[in-house]
Amino acid sequence: MKVLVVPYSYPNKHYRYRAIFIEDQVKAISKITENNIYVLGAVPVSLKEVFSKGFSALGRYEINQDNVSGTILFYLAFPKLRKFNRYMRYILNKFLMNKFMKKYGKMDIIHIHNADAGKIAVWIKKIYGIPYCITEHSSSFNQKLKVSEIKYYQSIYENSSYNIAVSEVFSKTLSNIFQLNFHYIPNVTNTNIFVPKSLKNRDGFRFINVANLTKNKNQKLLIQSFAKVFSNHLDVKLLIIGQGEEYLNLNREIQRLNVSKQVVLYGSANRKEVVSELQKSDILVLSSNSETFGVVIIEAMSCGLPVLSTKSGGPESIIKNEKLGILVEKNDINLLSSALLSIKEKEYDKKYIRKYCIEKFSNIMISNKLNNIYEKMKNEN
């Protein structure tokens, strides 16, 4: 079967880990199933990114690795011109698609990631008769949408053969908005890369947070909660991995609370570094206000780590029992600080956590679920 994946974003030479969960899923499907997988799509690049990386941030990015081939075309998106940028994506995708079909022939299935990239799929279905499915990741649906936005997405979802959301809560949210069925299929993690490691030679106890430094990820609350209960315990540490606009504010908060010897802002990290730091840690903590899934949770669990997370949407679909970690209400310093104390004192079975992760989120489990959908779509077409 020939499957074409159209992503809303994709890793590239400048942003190697952007939307990497899509690349992970693509590679997993290509290796575990007998499908021929291609990736194609126009992806917007902001003016800020062009100023930062230069014009090399724009243009074609060829994919030819791990049995996956295709092209991503990065184009300039203008601030506050959402409709225009969306239209440009559609036009560029039509251009890419026509060339692609001439080279590779007709596809059997189109898999769209995010409805923002989905208008091209409606056109493909109309012109070529190819069915499509959509996996939705976008947190924008957790906010109030304009009527015009709902109407735009409605037609894309209605023409889709199968609508997918990456968490149970998110599935319900989308179903309520569009009055359509959305099926829960989570993101994937590579359980061969994220593996446990012994902590026998390390002193002290360490929490770890891996997320962009934004107000939504709410690391300020995490730092405040940590300081409230551990400021006099120098053997307890908190490592925060990530970069973003909140870096200076978070650094000031660390200084204000006098926990600079315990709380470290690591900065950006590649995947190898993230694996290493997870392996050196005891507990993953997420303090987000909103998450459609939470890939780092399953990466940590694959390493055997229990998780403390706010009830922010996605984590509720992952942390299903007390053997895996603790869920608390979001944006509450008292609840989070109390949970930090509680989870530190609790004994967890790393083998159980990893086994659970493999059974629910491994490459083979998710690939088989998607392949079943592809087969059903092809047979019904």
Residue, then its C-alpha position, 0 to 999 in steps of 0.5 A: m500500500k502507498v501512503l502519503v503523509v502530509p504534516y503541518s510541520y516536520p523536523n529539518k536541519h534548523y529545527r531537528y526536533r520540531a514535530i518529531f513525533i510525526e517523523d517517529q510515527v512515519k518511520a515506525i510505520s515504514k519499518i513495521t508494516e509493508n506500506n510504502i510511506y511518503v512525506l510531502g507538504a508545505v510548512p510555514v516559517s515565521l519572519k522571526e525564524v527567518f531573521s534568526k536562521g536566515f533565508s536558508a530556513l526557506g526552500r525545499y527539504e528532501i527526505n530520503q531516510d529509513n525507507v521514507s522519501g518525500t519533500i517538505l517546502f518551507y515558505l514564509a508566513f506573515p504575522k496576523l495573516r492567517k487566512f493568507n498563509r493558509y491559502m498559500r499552504y494550499i496553493l503550494n501543496k497543490f503544486l507539490m502534489n501534482k509533481f509528486m503524483k507524476k513521479y510516484g503515481k497515485m497513492d492509496i491513502i493520504h494521512i494528514h497531520n492537523a486540519d490546518a494542512g487538510k484542505i489539500a486532502v479535500w482537493i485530492k479526494k475530489i480530483y484523484g478519489i483518494p481517501y484521507c484520514i486526519t490526526e489532530h494535535s493542535s492545542s488551538f482547539n482547546q481555546k474558543l474558536k471563531v464561527s468561521e474557523i469552525k466552518y473551515y475545519q468542519s468541511i475538512y473533517e466531514n470529508s475525512s474517512y477517519n478522524i483521530a485525536v491524540s488523547e481521550v480528552f482531546s477526542k471528546t473536545l473535538s467531537n463536541i465541537f464538530q459533532l463527529n466521531f474522533h478516535y483516540i490513537p496516541n503518539v508513539t515513542n521509540t522504546n528502543i531508544f528511551v530505556p532505563k538506566s541504573l541510578k546506583n552511582r548518583d547521589g541525591f534525588r532529581f525531578i526533571n521537566v522537559a518542555n518549551l519555556t512558555k507560559n502554557k508549560n507553566q514552569k514558574l508554578l513548578i519552580q515556586s512549588f518546588a521551592k515551597v517544599f524543598s528549598n532547605h533540602l540541597d540534595v533534591k534537585l530540579l532540572i528544566i530542559g527547554q528553551g523559550e520566551e520565559y527563560l529570563n522570567l524563570n531565571r529571575e524566579i529561581q534567583r528570587l526564591n534562592v534555589s539556584k543551587q537546586v534548580v537548573l535551566y539546562g537550555s535546549a537539548n538534542r534527543k540523545e541528551v534528553v535520554s541521558e538526562l531522563q535516565k539520570s532523573d527520578i521523576l518527570v514533572l509537567s506543570s502545563n495548563s494545556e496539553t493535547f498529548g505529552v510525548v515526553i511523558i511516554e518517553a520518561m515512562s519508557c525509561g521507567l520514570p513515574v510522572l507527576s503531571t497537571k490535569s491538562g488534557g493529554p496526560e489523563s490518557i496516559i497516567k491511568n493508575e497510581k502505579l504510573g504517577i500522580l495527576v493534580e489539578k492545574n495552576d494550584i501551587n498547594l496541590l503541586s507542592s504537596a504532590l512533589l513531596s508525596i511522589k518523592e516518598k513513594e516507591y515505584d516499580k520501573k519495570y511495571i512502568r516501562k512494560y505499560c509504556i511498551e504495551k500502549f505506546s510502542n512503535i509496533m502497537i501504534s503502527n498496527k493500529l494505524n495500519n488497520i485503519y489504512e487497510k479499512m479505508k482502502n477496502e471501503n474506497 
